[in-house]
Amino acid sequence: TLIAAGSIEEAAEMIEAGGVQRVVTDEATIAMDGDVDAAIGRLAGAPMSLLWTKPDTADRSRLTGAGVDQVIAKPIAGAALVQTIVSVAQNDVDSRAA
């Protein structure tokens, strides 16, 4: 099931309420909060896939250090995006089952 949140605050409330298995967001949504690291921290509690425009090694290190599980480089085609997220989500399920 895919549920859309209109803001970081709304997404954080959904995570706190439970049942969120993965957060998928992008740099524009994260930046709306004003502080990228703080916004990522507010979404802690669920694995996160973050779309970022042409992330370099420093971006990836900073974002994963802040709590992002998966950094996906933009631009990315829709089908490739779905496959990328599904493969990581399947690994989440497999690791919980082990």
N, C-alpha and C positions, 0 to 999 in steps of 0.2 A: 504494500500500500504506500502510495506517495501522498504526503500531506505538505502543502505549501504554507510557509510562514511569511508574513508581510514585513517582518523586521527581526533584528537580532534578539530584541526583547521577547517577542512572541515565540521565536524558536527556543529561547532559553526556558520559557515557561512550559513549552511542550516537553522539553527534555526533562525538566523537573517533575512534571506530572507522570512521566514514565511512558514506555512503549516505543520510544524513538530508537530505531536500530542503526541509523546512519544519517548524518547531516551532510547535505551537498549544498555548497554555496560558492560564491565567487568573490573576487577581490572588491568589486564595486559595492556589494552588500556589506562586506566586512568593513570597508572604508567608511560607509555611512555612519558607523558607530563612532568614528573619530579617532579611535586608537585600535590599530589592527590587533596587537597582542591582547589587549583587554577584551576585545570582541571575541577572539578565539577562546580566551579563558572563560567567557560567559557561556560558551557552547560546550564546555567540558561535560562529560557524562555520557557522550555518545561518540562513536568513531566519526571522524570528519574527512570528507573529500573536498578539497578546495581548488577551484579553477583559478589560475593565475596567469596573466599574460607573460609569456616567454620568461619563466622563472630561471634565474641563474643558480649556481651552486650556493651562493650566499643567501638568496631568497629561500631556497629549499631548506637550508640549515636553520635559518631563523624561524620559518613557519613550522617545521617539524619540532623545533625546540619549544615553540609556543603551544604545541599540542595537536597540530594537524597530522593525521595519519597518512594522508595521501594528497600530494600536490599534483594536479593535472595541468599540463601546459595548454594555454589557449593560444591560437585558435585550435579547436578540435571539432571534427565532424560529429554529428549527432549519434550515428551508429557506433563510432569509435568511443565516444563518451559513455554510452550505455554499456558497452563491452568492458571498458576499463573499470567502471563502478561495480558491475556485476561480478567481475573476477575478484575484486577485493572483498566484496560482501560475501562471496562464497568462501573465501579464506577465513573471514570472521566466523561463519557458521561452522566450518571444519575445525577451527581451533577451539571453539566452545564445546564441540562434540567429543574432542579427544580427552 
